[in-house]
Amino acid sequence: MKRVIVTIAVLGMLLAAVPVGNPAVASTDTTGDGFVVEIDAQSVDGLPAGSRHIVGDWYAVPGDVRSMGKVIALPGVRRIDTNPRAQLPPSEQPVQAVALASLAIPYASDPTDPSYGQQWHFPLVDAPAAWPLSTGAGVTVAVIDTGVSKGPDLACHDFVDEYDALTGTSGPGAAADWSGHGTHVAGTIAQCTNNGIGVAGLAYDARLMPIKAMDSGGGPAAVVADAIVWATDHGADVINMSLGWPCTGTWAEQPDCVQAVVSSAIEYAADHDVLLVAASGNDGYCAPTLGWVSFPANHPDVLGIGAVDAAGAVTGYSDCGVDLSMTAPGGDTSADLNADGNPDGVLQESFNSNGFGLFWMEGTSSASPHVAGAAAMLRAANPRVPAVGIRAALESTATDVGDPGTDLVYGAGVLDIAAALASPHLEVERHAGLDRFKTAAAISQGAFDAAGTVYVAAGEGFADGLAVGPVAGIDHAPILLVEQAGVPQATLDELTRLAPTDIVIIGGATAVSSDVETQLGAYGTVRRLGGTDRYDTARLIALDAFPTGASTVIVTTGLNYPDGLAAGPLGASLGAPVLLTRPDSLVPATIDALADLKPGTILVVGGESAVSAGVVAQLESLTSASVTRLAGADRYETAATIAQAAYPSGAGVVYVATGLDFPDALTAGPASAFGGGPLLLTHPTSIPAATAAELQRIGPSRIVVVGGRGAVADTVLLGLAAYIVP
């Protein structure tokens, strides 16, 4: 029997005070919100007219309870939810502050904004020490809220990809604010700064993406989900959501407040490496007894932010609990703890019916954008650090208050932006795409601004590519991947960016077709190095790169990939080609290559199961070279042994790839060689002891993880930060 889940969710609320609203507000009628359904793809045609896709298998469906009954009867329906709204609460009236540009600057080193001296909340998070390091340039922050309107102190910004998720319209002005709430939130993130007007923002050089998802009746769950997807698809790096549904339980308990369609959108954003931040809630579920964090702040992929006052103590309205991530200034307009004669609210530009001005506000809605702005500053400092690393940097450096360590009231502690910018987590990057072709392009983008030569290998097999790593590293050339019969768009895009003169195909027509060769011809002069088999291809590569011989040659197995791929950076550092052998005997192509290259030194990579003692004896009898074996008990130890040989004094950068598949390590080899560091291998979910010991010896200041989360888990990436040496 088909099991359908029907959820009647609790109506939520927007999590902060708002300025007096514009009289021309949207309708509060929610009867037309319809419902949402998760349904198998083959049953979508049975949905009523006007249904629209949101994310994954979720669709928004117009209609009432009778329509819901008809949809429940469709095959393939997995879940139906009502479409409850995150609600605007009765306004906690903010206090309008002084007119713009009326207060003196307290310190010469501070921003030139006249009222910056009243923004106690920025020194509390150590923003002044952080601004010389980052101002968020190049980062896009989406503000999913009541919209954002451009007053005098936001005039410096050109908004990007404005979107009204309530109506599905986009373009300049589409997300104009109707209440002032979203404008205030956006100001904390990126108010124009050092412009002689009003106040400052945190990531003031960041780009703002205003998205309207709330009208005076709130925002339906499907609209909030659609807003998250829009932000993700249009390039948002950070999403702030000062909105939510109050909960009566934890995330693990899955209370009714959790909106499944929004959760699906959050997971979609997280899969695309977007950092999401949300307000924990203003229900006072923190004192006198602990309660629950609101949704979506309680979602594991979202930083849920509670509020502290001007003394750094949690506020009476802030929601706390096991799902709280950390805290930031939210303010208290009823207090003046710093005795400056002003309310202790968060001060930003907004508007009311009298126009734009400065407003004091309180709420976790004001706390959340402090963390979103900080995240933008961190992301700008190192754009290749993944969202999970940015989050770890923010949480691990938060000022510890309350009970020692992470607690239920403050989470990890109070935001400290300057400390976060010094976190070792910002030195562990991930270069990855959604597949091996996109990952290869991402690795190239991370290492090469341009390239005169590009090597192209088959993405479906590793054999031909084993020998090209050292040559590509010596040439300062990336390796890109293609399918046998076609060139993926990610590879074409990267070729366009690199604008190479020469493109070298590795392997014969059975590995990379003639059609691919023709297609590549539009991007540069194409030639092919492809022999009768992998051994002959390795011979051709070696002789092409070393026509007059090579003093050192690396010999490794041609029947397995880990040893050969880890040897690539070694070959590049030594100026040595890689030749391939069978485990028990040298093949004629390799014998011929050795005769032409005349090496004085041969390095055998791999243990005796990969390259037997008999092969070593053959090498010694056929040449006058000294033969040395570099091997460990397994592929991880072998890679560490190779790293020791190539970089005996350590290295500034280390590349890390999975030891269980070949494409990432293949394309990472030239990048690591170009960067001056070795390639180490890891288990997908844990760091092998040999790799950890080698990282400890090397002491890198930067680590680059290649491959997505399926290849190298986030837990491994986060663990690598322990080996960073500043």
C-alpha positions, 0 to 999 in steps of 0.5 A: 500500500502506498504511504503518503505523508500529509503534514499540517505545519505550524505557522511561523514568524519572521524573526526580528522587528521591522520598521513601520511599514509602507502603507502600500503593502501586499495582501494578507490573504493566504487562501491561494497558497495551495500545497506542495507535493513530492511526486515521482517524475512519471506521475507529474503529468497528472498534477493540476494545471498551474503546478510548478516545479520547485526543487528535486521532486517537489512541486507547488500545486494550486487549489484547496483541500479537494484538489489535495484529495485528487493529488493524493490519489495519483501514483508516485506521490510520496508526500503532501504538505500544506504550504504554511507561511513564515509570518511577519510578527506584530511589529516590535517598534524600532526606534528611528535614530538620527538623520543620515550623516550627523554624528562625529567619527570617534577614531581616525582609523574607523570607517568615514561613515558619520554614524559608524561610532554608534555601531557597537555591534561591529567592534564586538565581532572584531570587524575593524581588525578584519577589514584590512584583510577582507571586505567581501569583494567578488562574493555574492550574498543573497538576502531572502527577506521582504525585499531590499530597497536602495536608500542613500547608503546603499546607492553604491551597490548594483544589485544582481539578479533581483527576484520576487519569489512571490510572483516569479518575476525578476529584474531591476526593482523586482525585489523592492522592499515593502516593509524595511526589514530586508533593507535593514538586514542587507545593510548589516551585510553590505551597507556602503562604507567609507562613503561619508554617509550613514553607517558601515556594513561588514562585507561592504564590497560584496554583491547583494542579491535581493530576493523577496519571499515575504509579503505582509502575510508572510512567505509560503514554504514553496516560495522560500524554497524557490527563493533558495533555488533561485539564489543557488542557480544565479551564483549566490555564495552565501544566503541569509534567511532572517525568517522561519517557523518556530519549533517545539522540538529539535531537528532530529525529532523532525517537528511539524515546523520543518518544511520538507520542501524548504529542506530539499532546497537547502540541501540543493544549495549545500550540494552546490557549495552555498553557505546558508545562514538563518536566524534562530528565532525570537520566541525566547526559547532560551530563558528561563529554560532552554527550548528549540531553534526555529526552522530553517536555522535548525537544519544541519546544513544551515548556520543557525544564529542566536542573538547577544546584546551589547555586553555579549550576553545572550538576549532574552528573546533569542532561541537556543538549543542543541541546533544552535550554531553560534551567536552574533549581535542582535541588540536590545533596544530597551537597554543602554549597556554601553552608556552611550545615550542610545538604545543598544539596537543594531543600527542600519539604514532602512525606511518607514512612511517618512522615508529613509533614515537610520533605525535601531533594531533588535532580533535574531534577524539582526544577528544572522546577517552579521554571520552572513557578512562575515562568511562573505569576508571569509569567502572573499579571502579564499574563494576556493575554500568550500562552505563547510570550511568557511563554517568551520572557520567561523565556529572554531574561532568564535569567542567562547562564552557561557559553559566551556566549549560548545553549549546550548545557549551560545552554540560555538560562541560569539562571532569573531571575524578577525580570528576566523580570517586567521583560521587554518580552515581557510587554507584547505581548499576543495577543487571539484565539480559535479563529475570528473570532467568538471573536477578536472576543469576546476583543478585547472582553474585553480592552478593555471591562469593560462596555458600554452599547452593542454593535455587531453586524456580519456575520462573513462580509463586511466592507462594512457594518462599514467605517463603524461603527468610528469610531462604535463607538470614539466610543461606547466600544462593542465590535463583535461578529460574527454569522453571517447566520443565527445568533449564535455561542456566543462572541458570546452569552457576551460579550453576557451578560458586557457586559450592554448596554442597546442592541444596534445591528445593522449591515447589512440582513437579507441580511447579518444575518437577522431571526432573528438580530435576534430572538435578540439581543433577549434581550440588550438593546434591538435596532435596525438600521442597514441601508441599500440597500447599503454606501454607504447603510449608511455614510450611515445610521451617520454621520447616526445618530451625527452628527445635527447635522453633523460638522466632519470626515469621512473618505472611503475606498473601499467596495470594499476593506477595509484602508484603511477599517478602519485609518481607524476609530481615526482617525475615533474620535480625531477624532470623524469618521464614515467615508463610502464611495465607489467608486474613480472616482465618488461615489455618491448616498448619500455625496453626500447624507450630505455635504450633511447633515453639512456638514464643514469638513475631508474626509480621503481615506484611500487612494491614487488606485487606491482613491479617484481624483483625480476623486473628490477633485475631486468632493468639492471641488466639492460642498463648501466643505471642505478635502480632504486625502489620507492614503495610502501606497504600500500598505495598510501604509504607509497605516495608518502614515500614518493613525497619524501623523495621529491620534497625532502625539505617539505613543501608549501602546498600539498594536493590530496586525492582519493586513493580509490579512483583515478581521474582526480589524481590524474588531473591533480598531478600537473597542478601539484607539480606546478604548485611545488608540492606532492600528491598524497592519497586518502581514504574517502572518509578517513586520513590514512596514518601514512598520509597523516605522518607525511603531512606532519613532516611536510608542514604545508601552509596550504592543502588542496583537496581534489574531488567532490564530497563523494571522493573525499568527505567533508570530515576528511577536508576538515581534519586536514586543517590540523596539519596546516602550518602558518 
